[in-house]
Amino acid sequence: MTRVCLVGESETNLQYELLSRETARDALAAYDITELYANTLAVETVSLGAAVSLLNDLDWYLIRFVADAFVLEPSVSDEEWLSRDLATAIRNDELTPAESERFLRVYGVDEETEPPELVEPMLVTRTGAEIPEYDLREVDRTVTVRVTESEFGA
């Protein structure tokens, strides 16, 4: 199963914003919604294509209420998420999974809150098999998101 995780803007209640609007609610109706981290909305889809299609269906809402959108595709990685742009590029055969490993956004996870909270992301490049250690603040663990080169430079 491919997972999608939407991270809300800090000043919004993401689940409220999406589920209170008929079009977004209808797009999400077929999925079991979970909250992986504070102010997130996560669902499981059947494939990378279905995940990208769902994100496309929700685009109007993503622009307004979502700080980031991640896709966890097991055929690419069991542990590292893909940004929306990278997931789309891989689905469209513009990049291979092997070409997606270099540019990363690493989020800290503060597990002192319930649910755990994603904290400031750090942009890093992978050199070899190692990912530089998250050093923006003390965190319990990290979440790694692969991004496109253009997202990395933005």
Phi, psi and omega in degrees: 000142177262133181254147174238134176230122177256129181254121183287152171301150186298330183267009180239158170259098190302312182299318177299311183300319182282316185280348177272356180248127190303314183295315179293317179301317179296320180295328182266354187300330183278357187245150170276120184267133175232168177239098182290321182223165179305136178056042174235165174224124182233144177219160174253134177243173184277341185197170175298319178298318178293323178296314179296320178297318178299315178298321177295319178298327183266008189308315181303319181283325179297319180299322187271326192236352188248128177279326182203152177229126181244152175229128176254107184249111184302332180288345177260309180199143176277344186240333184258130178281164174246144172291164179302314181297319180291319177300319179295316180297320178291317178300323181274009181059029175276336176221151173266160176306321180296329179281355185262004190273344192282311188264127187226150168242118183251121179262141169280153177238119177265107183270009178281348178256163177232115358288167179305155184243134172283134179240173192328129178280151178238129177275130180219158172247139179279132173240115186070223181266352187267143173250130178304147183289140177293124185226020180281332177190169178288124179226162180282324179198183180227161173237127182257131179237122174284138181230164176284164178299321180292324175293326180294320181278347184283000000 
